[in-house]
Amino acid sequence: MNISQAQLAGFLFISPQAVGKWERGESMPDITTFNRLAEILGVDLNYFSENPQSDDDETVFKVDSTSDIEQTTQEVTNLSPTQERQLRINLTAVNLEESDFAGVILHKGKFKASPLCRANFAGADLTGSLFEVSDAREANFDGANLTDCTFSMTDLVGASFYKSVLVITNFNKSLLAGTKFIDVELTDVKLTMIDLRKTIFENCVFNGVDFKYSDLREMHFAGHTFIGVQFDKSALNDVSFTGATLRNVSFRLPFSVTNRSYRAFKTVCFDGAIMDKLTYAGLKQIGYLKVVLTTLV
């Protein structure tokens, strides 16, 4: 996996000398370390068994002629994507900087503690995949299917999500400074504990999105559409919804023993916004009365 002894030792929180002793056969890991090794290397615990499979246990394929090889190759080539067997691939702690994954199909893949700087996932189908504690700065997710994907504690600074499919996608405690969401419909997406002040949203639709404990101060959502969106205890100081469309949108202010949260919320601008009666009523309930808007029927 192109991991040095020192790197592997770092993932295991042990000394490089200990790894060297394993490779020289001078000592063995304990069972807890074996479990961690299996996770990092993406193998089953049986991989470390001293009893490898015998020839009798292996399935042997014999090809008798060149024509048989050509026929088999042609059959594999003609397989449709739905006929291909989709395996779960664990790419934990693998250096994948600038890797080309454009157009790949990888369902429930696992990218954990993996360097992914400038990796190209354009047009890939990554449904159900996990990105955790990974460095994905300037990665390209343009046009990628990220349905049911999770980005947890992942550095996505400068990454691009142009026309990506974001459905039930979860961004949790991740870095999104300079991250570009352009021509995207975010559906049932969760953005939890994220600083979004430098995130770029252009021509986006927010449908069923939850902003929870996130920092949106001084952001501009002019002309965007928000449907069934919840702003839950997020910082909204000086946010602009000028000309935006809001339907069934709720605002839950951060708890404060003083009126600071309410004073901060009064800096939000809704000038020219279009909203339904329920959203408007909710704003009035929390004391926001200075709204210049057109109410939907």
C-alpha positions in Angstrom: 0.0 0.0 0.0 3.0 2.2 -0.3 3.0 3.0 3.5 6.4 3.3 5.2 7.1 1.7 8.6 7.1 5.1 10.2 3.7 6.0 8.7 2.2 2.7 9.7 3.6 3.1 13.2 2.0 6.5 13.4 -1.4 5.2 12.5 -1.0 2.6 15.3 0.5 5.0 17.8 3.5 2.8 18.3 7.2 3.1 17.5 8.6 2.3 14.0 11.0 -0.1 15.7 8.1 -2.3 16.8 6.9 -2.5 13.1 10.5 -3.5 12.1 10.5 -6.3 14.7 7.2 -7.7 13.2 8.7 -7.7 9.7 11.8 -9.5 11.0 9.7 -12.0 12.9 11.1 -11.0 16.2 7.7 -10.2 17.8 4.0 -10.1 17.0 1.2 -7.6 17.5 -1.4 -8.3 20.2 -5.0 -9.0 19.1 -6.1 -5.3 19.5 -3.3 -4.2 17.2 -4.2 -7.0 14.7 -7.7 -5.6 14.5 -6.4 -2.1 13.9 -3.9 -3.4 11.2 -6.7 -5.2 9.4 -8.7 -2.0 9.4 -5.8 0.2 8.1 -4.7 -2.3 5.4 -8.2 -3.2 4.3 -7.9 -7.0 4.9 -9.6 -9.7 6.9 -8.0 -11.0 10.1 -7.5 -14.3 8.3 -4.9 -12.5 6.2 -2.5 -12.7 9.1 -3.0 -16.5 9.6 0.1 -18.7 9.5 -1.9 -21.3 7.5 -2.3 -20.0 4.0 -4.7 -21.8 1.7 -3.5 -24.9 0.0 -3.7 -25.5 -3.7 -6.7 -27.8 -3.0 -8.6 -24.9 -1.4 -8.0 -22.6 -4.3 -10.1 -22.3 -7.5 -7.8 -22.8 -10.4 -8.8 -21.5 -13.9 -7.2 -23.0 -16.9 -7.2 -21.5 -20.3 -6.4 -23.9 -23.2 -6.0 -21.5 -26.0 -5.6 -17.9 -27.1 -9.2 -18.0 -28.5 -10.5 -18.8 -25.0 -8.7 -15.7 -23.6 -10.1 -13.5 -26.4 -13.6 -14.8 -25.8 -13.4 -14.3 -22.0 -12.0 -10.8 -22.5 -14.9 -9.9 -24.9 -17.5 -11.3 -22.4 -16.1 -9.1 -19.6 -16.0 -6.1 -21.9 -19.7 -6.5 -22.7 -20.8 -6.5 -19.1 -23.2 -3.7 -18.3 -22.6 -1.6 -15.1 -25.6 -3.4 -13.5 -24.1 -6.8 -14.1 -20.7 -5.9 -12.6 -20.1 -7.0 -9.1 -19.8 -4.0 -6.8 -17.3 -4.6 -4.0 -16.8 -2.5 -0.9 -13.4 -1.0 -1.1 -11.6 0.3 2.0 -9.1 3.0 1.1 -8.1 3.8 4.7 -4.8 5.6 5.2 -3.9 5.3 1.6 -2.0 8.2 -0.1 -4.3 9.1 -3.0 -3.2 12.7 -3.7 -3.9 13.7 -7.3 -5.5 10.3 -8.0 -7.8 10.0 -11.0 -11.2 8.5 -10.0 -13.2 10.3 -12.7 -16.2 8.3 -13.7 -15.6 5.3 -11.3 -18.4 3.5 -9.6 -17.7 2.9 -5.9 -20.6 2.3 -3.5 -20.0 2.4 0.2 -16.3 3.1 -0.2 -14.3 4.1 2.8 -11.8 7.0 2.7 -10.4 7.4 6.2 -7.3 9.3 7.1 -6.4 9.3 3.4 -4.6 12.2 1.6 -6.9 13.2 -1.3 -5.5 16.6 -2.2 -6.5 17.5 -5.8 -8.0 14.0 -6.4 -10.4 13.9 -9.3 -13.8 12.3 -8.6 -15.6 14.1 -11.5 -18.6 12.2 -12.7 -18.0 9.3 -10.2 -20.8 7.4 -8.5 -19.8 7.4 -4.8 -23.1 6.5 -3.3 -22.9 5.7 0.4 -19.2 6.4 0.7 -17.5 7.8 3.8 -14.8 10.5 3.9 -13.5 10.8 7.4 -10.5 12.7 8.8 -9.2 13.0 5.3 -7.4 15.8 3.5 -9.4 16.5 0.3 -8.3 20.1 -0.4 -9.0 21.2 -4.0 -10.6 17.8 -4.8 -12.9 17.7 -7.8 -16.4 16.3 -7.2 -18.0 18.0 -10.2 -21.0 16.0 -11.5 -20.3 13.3 -8.9 -23.2 11.3 -7.3 -22.7 11.8 -3.6 -26.0 10.4 -2.5 -25.9 9.2 1.2 -22.2 10.2 1.5 -20.7 11.5 4.7 -17.8 14.0 5.0 -16.8 14.0 8.6 -13.9 16.1 9.9 -12.6 16.3 6.3 -10.6 19.2 4.8 -12.5 20.3 1.7 -10.9 23.7 1.3 -11.0 24.8 -2.3 -12.9 21.6 -3.4 -15.5 21.9 -6.2 -19.0 20.5 -6.3 -20.2 21.9 -9.6 -23.5 20.2 -10.6 -22.9 17.4 -8.0 -25.7 15.2 -6.8 -26.1 16.0 -3.1 -28.9 13.9 -1.6 -28.9 12.8 2.0 -25.3 14.0 2.1 -23.8 14.8 5.5 -21.1 17.4 6.1 -20.0 17.2 9.7 -17.3 19.3 11.4 -15.5 19.7 8.0 -13.6 22.6 6.5 -15.4 24.3 3.6 -13.5 27.6 3.1 -13.4 28.4 -0.6 -15.4 25.3 -1.4 -17.6 25.9 -4.4 -21.2 24.6 -4.7 -22.4 25.8 -8.1 -25.6 24.9 -9.9 -26.4 22.3 -7.2 -29.7 21.2 -5.6 -28.9 20.2 -2.0 -31.6 17.7 -1.0 -32.0 16.5 2.6 -28.4 17.6 3.3 -27.1 18.2 6.8 -24.4 20.8 7.5 -23.4 20.4 11.2 -20.9 22.5 13.1 -19.3 24.0 10.0 -17.9 27.5 9.4 -19.5 28.5 6.1 -18.5 32.1 6.0 -16.1 31.6 3.1 -18.1 28.8 1.3 -19.3 29.7 -2.2 -22.9 29.0 -3.1 -24.0 30.0 -6.6 -27.4 29.3 -8.2 -28.3 26.7 -5.6 -31.6 25.2 -4.3 -31.7 24.1 -0.7 -34.4 21.5 -0.3 -34.8 19.9 3.2 -31.4 21.2 4.3 -30.5 21.4 8.0 -27.9 24.0 9.1 -27.1 23.0 12.7 -24.6 24.9 14.9 -23.0 26.4 11.8 -21.5 29.8 11.2 -23.2 31.7 8.4 -22.3 35.2 9.4 -22.3 37.8 6.6 -23.2 35.3 4.0 -25.2 36.3 0.9 -28.0 34.1 -0.4 -29.5 36.5 -2.9 -31.8 34.8 -5.3 -31.4 31.3 -3.8 -34.3 29.0 -3.1 -34.9 27.5 0.3 -37.7 24.8 0.8 -38.2 23.0 4.1 -34.9 24.4 5.4 -34.1 24.6 9.1 -31.5 27.0 10.6 -31.0 25.4 14.0 -28.9 27.4 16.5 -26.7 28.7 13.8 -25.0 32.1 13.7 -26.8 34.4 11.2 -25.5 37.8 11.9 -25.7 40.1 8.8 -26.9 37.3 6.5 -28.6 38.5 3.4 -31.6 36.7 1.9 -32.3 39.6 -0.5 -34.5 38.4 -3.4 -34.4 34.8 -2.1 -37.4 32.4 -2.0 -38.2 30.8 1.3 -41.0 28.2 1.8 -41.5 26.4 5.0 -38.3 27.7 6.5 -37.7 27.8 10.2 -35.2 29.6 12.4 -34.2 28.4 15.8 -32.0 30.8 17.6 -29.0 29.8 19.8 -29.9 29.8 23.4 -28.9 33.0 25.3 -29.8 34.2 28.8 -29.8 37.7 27.3 -31.4 39.2 24.1 -28.1 38.9 22.2 -29.4 36.2 19.9 -32.5 38.2 19.0 -30.4 41.4 18.5 -28.1 39.5 16.2 -31.0 38.0 14.2 -32.4 41.5 13.6 -29.3 42.1 11.4 -30.5 39.5 8.9 -31.8 41.1 5.7 -34.9 39.8 3.9 -35.5 42.8 1.6 -37.4 41.7 -1.5 -37.6 38.1 -0.3 -40.5 35.9 -1.3 -41.8 33.6 1.4 -44.9 31.7 2.4 -47.2 32.7 5.2 -45.9 30.1 7.6 -42.3 31.3 7.2 -43.4 34.9 7.7 -45.4 34.0 10.8 -42.4 32.2 12.3 -40.3 35.4 11.8 -42.9 37.4 13.5 -43.0 34.9 16.4 -39.3 35.4 17.1 -39.8 39.2 17.0 -38.6 39.9 13.5 -41.0 42.5 12.1 -39.0 44.7 9.7 -39.4 42.5 6.7 -39.7 43.9 3.2 -41.1 41.0 1.1 -43.8 39.6 -1.2 -45.8 36.9 0.6 -46.8 33.8 -1.4 -50.5 32.9 -1.6 
